[in-house]
Amino acid sequence: MKNIIKFAGISVTGLFLAISSQSYAQQPATTLAELLSNVEQDRVTQSAEHLEREQRFQQQANQQQQIVDETKARVEQENVTNSELTVAFDANQLVIAERRDALRTARADLNELLGTIQGVAGDFRSIFENSLISAQYDGREEFLDDFIARVASDTEQVRIDEIERFWYFMQQEMVESGKVVTYDATVSTPSGEQSTRTVTRIGSFNSIAGGDYLSYTGSIGHLQVLARQPAPDVVTRAASLEGATGGMLAVGIDPTGALGGSMMANLINFPTAAEQVRDNSGPIGFAILGVGVIAVVIALIRSIMLTVIAARVNAQIKSGKPNKNNPLGRVLLVAEANPNVDTETLELKLGEAILQETPSLESFLTLIKICSTIAPLMGLLGTVTGMIQVFQQITVYGAGDPTIMAGGISMALMTTVEGIVAAIPAILMHAWVKGKADGIIHIMEEQATGIIAAKAEAANK
């Protein structure tokens, strides 16, 4: 019984091995003998596969060992090469040091000359960078950069032809600075648009294209139209130069052109009076201007009205009949309406009539005077406000950068100027208008005094 159970277990195990095998396929066994045969065949097949795998593994191991051996050999070879190169490098360093000393000794007499050439080349490099001549002849800065590097080098020797070429560029700068030439170049507008335009260069001072003055910056590499142009008469003369073929013409140039051309740019970019008022006044400044404008407008209106009244008064003096269209006529009508009163009563009535006419003649004079007084006070207020702003900025940012404080200082000074500018015409206009009013009042008083005198003289006869 035990033998049967053992045989059955072996049979089942063999059956599972036969099913799981992927390298050998056969018909299912129908008898125990066939099953035993199949198990034997599977054992043989698996043994062959294992042997094949072992051979492949051994082959790969041999290949890897070969690679390791080759790598070790290369490392040893590289170490040897590195040692040889290190020795050669140290030897070359000694040779270079010896030859550098020999070169320094050989060119000892040239060191002073080369130092001078290097300094002059550096100066001309800064001139060439922003020179208008470089806009026409490009490539000079790159040559000078390489030339200066070679002159300053301890291992390279500058050549005679390079020194001659540098001398040529120096002569070119001097010669071209005395010429007026025309050529085509790329010009960009303030908006960034580029186009090829005919450029007229006046030495190294200014370049003009289509009546527009141009500027040149080496970092940009092409000419640019100035965002703000000079006065119209200067631009007109520049345009006439572009169309001229000879002769003498007056044209505006920037004498600092060879040194950067900053004078003209600063002059045309300097803010106008209107721009200074607009940018630096602040609310107080505009209030001052408003007060000044109100005073001047009222004074002008009153001046015109008093001029008309004075003309009517003068016409009344020449006329023998009183007219109600002027103050003097109305005063005379009072005298005419009271022919039989005594002298004292007539004097009082005429004085009353003059007093009634005086307010209309002196109207708005007080307002003009107030405006002339308040304008400087408002300017002082703007000054104090601007200085407070300056001190606040100093507290926050310190006093190291003057540009930070410029806004407050500009406001302080500008409001002071505006207060004075508004007060001066207001005071003058007040004096002018008051003089006209006082003149008319004086005429009325003079005529009234004459009527009273005539009345008194007639009463004494």
Long-range contacts (C-beta under 8 A, 24 or more apart in sequence): 7-32, 11-35, 14-38, 14-39, 14-42, 17-42, 18-42, 21-45, 21-46, 23-49, 96-155, 100-154, 100-155, 103-154, 103-155, 103-157, 104-154, 107-157, 114-151, 114-158, 117-151, 117-158, 117-163, 117-166, 118-148, 118-151, 118-152, 120-170, 121-147, 121-148, 121-151, 121-166, 122-148, 124-166, 124-169, 124-170, 124-173, 127-173, 127-258, 127-259, 128-169, 128-173, 128-218, 129-218, 129-219, 130-216, 130-217, 130-218, 130-260, 130-261, 131-173, 131-204, 131-216, 131-258, 132-201, 132-204, 132-205, 132-206, 132-207, 132-214, 132-216, 132-257, 132-261, 133-172, 133-173, 133-176, 133-177, 133-201, 133-204, 134-216, 134-218, 135-185, 135-199, 135-201, 135-207, 135-216, 135-222, 135-223, 136-176, 136-181, 136-183, 136-185, 136-199, 136-201, 137-172, 137-176, 138-221, 140-169, 141-218, 143-169, 144-169, 173-204, 176-203, 176-204, 177-203, 177-204, 177-205, 177-258, 178-203, 179-203, 180-241, 182-242, 185-222, 185-223, 186-222, 186-223, 187-214, 187-222, 187-223, 187-224, 187-225, 188-222, 188-223, 188-224, 188-225, 189-224, 189-225, 190-224, 190-225, 190-227, 194-222, 198-242, 199-223, 200-241, 200-242, 202-241, 202-251, 202-253, 203-253, 203-257, 203-258, 204-257, 204-258, 205-253, 205-254, 205-255, 205-257, 205-258, 205-261, 206-238, 206-252, 206-253, 206-254, 206-257, 206-261, 206-264, 208-238, 208-239, 208-241, 208-242, 209-242, 210-239, 210-242, 211-235, 211-236, 211-238, 211-239, 211-242, 213-238, 213-264, 215-261, 215-265, 216-261, 226-265, 226-268, 227-269, 228-268, 228-269, 229-268, 230-264, 230-267, 230-268, 276-410, 276-414, 277-414, 277-418, 279-410, 280-407, 280-410, 280-411, 280-413, 280-414, 281-382, 281-411, 281-414, 281-415, 281-418, 282-382, 282-385, 282-386, 282-411, 282-414, 282-415, 284-378, 284-381, 284-382, 284-385, 284-411, 284-415, 285-382, 285-411, 285-414, 285-415, 285-418, 287-378, 288-375, 288-378, 288-379, 288-382, 288-415, 288-418, 288-419, 288-422, 289-418, 289-422, 291-371, 291-374, 291-375, 291-378, 291-422, 292-371, 292-375, 292-418, 292-421, 292-422, 292-423, 292-425, 292-426, 294-371, 295-367, 295-368, 295-371, 295-372, 295-375, 295-422, 295-425, 295-426, 295-429, 295-430, 296-425, 296-426, 296-429, 298-364, 298-367, 298-368, 298-371, 299-368, 299-426, 299-429, 299-430, 299-432, 299-433, 300-429, 302-363, 302-364, 302-365, 302-368, 302-433, 303-429, 303-432, 303-433, 303-436, 306-361, 306-433, 306-436, 306-437, 306-440, 307-436, 309-361, 309-440, 310-436, 310-439, 310-440, 313-440, 313-443, 313-444, 317-443, 317-447, 327-357, 327-360, 327-361, 327-440, 327-444, 328-440, 328-443, 328-444, 328-447, 330-357, 331-357, 331-444, 331-447, 331-448, 332-447, 332-451, 335-448, 335-451, 342-459, 343-452, 343-455, 343-456, 343-459, 346-451, 346-452, 346-455, 347-448, 347-452, 350-448, 350-451, 350-452, 351-448, 353-448, 354-441, 354-444, 354-445, 354-448, 357-441, 357-444, 358-441, 361-437, 361-440, 361-441, 362-434, 362-437, 365-430, 365-433, 365-434, 365-437, 368-426, 368-429, 368-430, 368-433, 369-430, 371-422, 371-426, 372-423, 372-426, 372-427, 372-430, 373-423, 375-418, 375-419, 375-420, 375-422, 375-423, 375-426, 376-419, 376-420, 376-423, 377-419, 378-415, 378-419, 379-415, 379-416, 379-417, 379-418, 379-419, 379-420, 379-422, 380-416, 380-419, 381-415, 382-411, 382-412, 382-414, 382-415, 382-416, 382-418, 382-419, 383-412, 383-413, 383-415, 383-416, 384-412, 385-411, 385-412, 385-415, 386-410, 386-411, 386-412, 386-413, 386-415, 387-412
